[in-house]
Amino acid sequence: MRMLVDYIELNLPQSLKNHINRTCKIGKELSKLHKVDLNKVTIALLGHDLYRAYNDQELLEEAYKNKIYISKIEKISPILLHGKLASIKMKKKFKIIDNEILHSVKWHTSGHKNMSKVFKVVFLSDKIDPEKIKKSKDLCPINEMAYINLDQAILMYLNYNIKFRINQNELIHPYTIQARNSLQKEITKL
């Protein structure tokens, strides 16, 4: 983990380092509250945005270089590749082999129909960063729910995100819809 921290310190812009620090703080709180493996959450949150500062062209070039499948939606919106790239870098450069961590990093932007508790904490910690809440007060109830029920908070976020993207006339990643539907079915069963 030390190598990863050093890499972040040397290579990421200050705004991104600040975001990562905030997400780690939230991840720690949520992990303790919901009894989730804090070490896994911390490693995933440290690595989740290693490629977030890259521009579209750089993301596409890195994806081609790493032989990553690029979907049609990722070609249109390359920022969606930053989790995939971070996951690969964590595995290759930092020797992270835990699939739960790598899966959480890979799909932290869109969500995924298969979300472990670690993934859920990573996902929410990224989405309820206080700086993001300042930009959208619609995230306030999601933030509150995250400390009560992870599944409900994620469902609230996915519903919010899908509505937002529709209103902006933006594309929606198919995994976001799958994650939402999968979670909705789970919650309805309870």
Helices and strands as residue ranges (DSSP letters): H 2-11, H 14-34, H 38-47, H 56-65, H 72-76, G 78-81, H 82-92, H 99-106, H 117-127, H 130-135, G 137-139, H 140-146, H 150-167, H 174-189
